[in-house]
């Protein structure tokens, strides 16, 4: 090619352009088509096998990692009524040791946070519980009901930015993120 007067740049240009277009097309497919197709596939597969169409068992959907690092558990929740039932909030220190557990029969959302009713709080020291107190009503800060009751998805069902934010948030909270980082890559 060089002897006939064709430069390496001119020879490589169509290959580089085709590779760039192919990469952009693959990214567009993986960002805008595949996550939604994966969600639909999961829903149809669960419907065929007679499982819950949300794709996860009720127990899997009841756990939530809040933005302040506390782990919430609920038996039932309704985002439209802004109410959670049989709620437990587990708070941890930097070393991921349990510091406090608060449990309540019911929690309802208002602009100031969650209002817990008929519950108790237990505080923990290094090896044993240090304090216990019961309450009829208490307030606690937390994420809004739309976040707490949202359906969780697998990494294959998320868009790139969504998975990236989740991975960053979990890593900042000290949780293992190896499998999510692998899916992100």
C-alpha positions in Angstrom: 0.0 0.0 0.0 2.8 2.4 0.8 4.5 1.7 -2.5 1.3 2.6 -4.3 1.0 5.9 -2.4 -1.7 5.1 0.2 -0.7 6.3 3.7 -1.3 4.3 6.8 -3.7 7.0 8.1 -5.8 6.8 5.0 -5.8 3.0 5.2 -6.8 2.9 8.9 -9.4 5.7 8.8 -12.3 3.5 7.6 -11.5 0.8 10.2 -11.3 3.4 13.1 -14.5 5.1 12.0 -16.3 1.7 11.8 -15.0 0.6 15.2 -16.1 3.9 16.8 -19.6 3.7 15.2 -19.8 0.0 16.4 -18.8 1.0 19.9 -21.4 3.9 20.0 -24.1 1.5 18.7 -23.2 -1.1 21.3 -23.3 1.4 24.1 -26.6 2.8 22.9 -28.1 -0.7 22.8 -26.8 -1.5 26.3 -28.0 1.8 27.7 -31.4 2.3 26.1 -32.7 -1.2 25.0 -31.1 -4.1 27.0 -32.0 -3.0 30.6 -35.7 -2.7 29.7 -35.7 -5.9 27.7 -34.1 -7.7 30.6 -36.8 -6.4 32.9 -39.5 -7.6 30.6 -37.8 -11.0 30.2 -37.6 -11.4 34.0 -41.3 -10.5 34.4 -42.4 -12.9 31.7 -40.2 -15.7 33.0 -41.6 -15.3 36.5 -45.1 -15.3 35.1 -44.5 -18.5 33.2 -43.1 -20.2 36.3 -45.9 -18.9 38.5 -43.6 -16.8 40.7 -44.2 -13.2 41.9 -44.0 -11.0 38.8 -41.9 -8.4 40.6 -39.0 -10.9 40.2 -38.0 -11.1 43.8 -39.5 -12.7 46.9 -41.3 -10.5 49.3 -38.4 -11.0 51.8 -35.9 -9.6 49.4 -37.9 -6.5 48.8 -38.3 -5.7 52.4 -34.7 -4.6 53.1 -33.4 -1.1 52.3 -30.1 0.7 52.7 -30.8 4.3 53.5 -28.6 7.2 52.4 -27.4 7.7 56.0 -26.1 4.1 56.2 -28.9 2.7 58.3 -30.5 -0.6 57.2 -34.3 -0.6 57.2 -36.5 -3.7 57.3 -40.3 -3.7 56.9 -42.9 -6.4 56.6 -45.3 -4.4 54.5 -45.2 -1.0 52.9 -47.3 1.3 50.8 -45.7 4.2 49.0 -49.0 5.9 48.1 -50.2 5.9 51.7 -46.7 6.7 52.9 -46.9 4.0 55.6 -44.7 1.1 56.6 -45.7 -1.8 58.9 -43.5 -3.8 61.3 -40.4 -1.6 60.8 -36.9 -2.1 62.2 -34.1 0.3 61.7 -30.5 -1.0 62.3 -27.8 1.7 62.8 -24.1 0.9 62.6 -20.8 2.6 63.4 -17.9 2.9 61.0 -16.6 -0.6 61.8 -20.1 -2.0 60.9 -20.9 -2.9 64.5 -24.6 -2.6 65.5 -25.0 0.5 67.6 -28.8 0.9 67.8 -31.9 -1.0 66.7 -35.3 0.7 66.6 -38.4 -1.3 66.0 -42.0 -0.1 65.7 -45.4 -1.5 64.8 -46.0 1.3 62.2 -44.2 4.2 60.5 -45.8 7.0 58.6 -44.0 9.7 56.5 -44.4 13.4 57.0 -42.2 16.3 55.8 -40.1 16.1 59.0 -39.3 12.4 58.5 -40.7 9.1 59.8 -43.1 9.0 62.7 -42.8 5.6 64.5 -45.6 4.3 66.6 -45.7 1.7 69.4 -42.1 0.6 69.4 -38.8 0.3 71.2 -35.1 1.3 70.9 -32.2 -0.8 72.1 -28.6 0.6 72.2 -25.6 -1.7 72.0 -22.1 -1.4 73.4 -19.1 -3.4 72.5 -20.3 -6.8 73.6 -23.7 -6.3 75.2 -26.8 -4.1 75.1 -26.5 -0.9 77.1 -30.0 0.6 77.0 -33.6 -0.2 76.2 -36.5 2.2 76.0 -40.1 1.8 74.8 -42.1 4.5 73.1 -45.6 5.2 71.9 -44.4 7.7 69.3 -41.0 8.7 68.1 -39.5 10.6 65.1 -36.6 9.4 63.0 -34.9 10.8 59.9 -34.9 8.7 56.8 -35.4 8.5 53.1 -38.9 9.1 51.6 -41.4 6.2 51.1 -40.8 6.1 47.3 -37.2 5.1 48.0 -37.9 2.7 50.8 -40.6 0.8 49.0 -39.0 0.8 45.5 -38.5 -2.5 43.8 -34.9 -3.5 43.6 -33.4 -4.6 40.3 -30.4 -6.7 39.3 -27.4 -5.0 37.6 -28.5 -6.3 34.2 -31.8 -4.4 34.6 -30.2 -1.1 35.3 -28.8 1.6 33.1 -25.1 2.6 33.3 -25.5 5.8 35.3 -28.0 4.2 37.7 -25.6 1.3 38.4 -22.7 3.6 38.8 -24.6 5.7 41.4 -25.6 2.6 43.3 -22.0 1.3 43.3 -20.6 4.6 44.4 -23.1 4.9 47.3 -22.6 1.4 48.5 -18.8 1.8 48.3 -18.9 5.0 50.3 -21.0 3.2 52.9 -18.3 0.5 53.3 -20.2 -2.3 51.7 -18.6 -4.8 49.3 -19.2 -3.8 45.7 -17.0 -6.3 43.7 -19.9 -7.9 41.8 -21.5 -4.5 41.0 -18.2 -3.1 39.8 -17.8 -6.1 37.6 -21.3 -5.7 36.1 -20.5 -2.0 35.7 -17.4 -2.7 33.6 
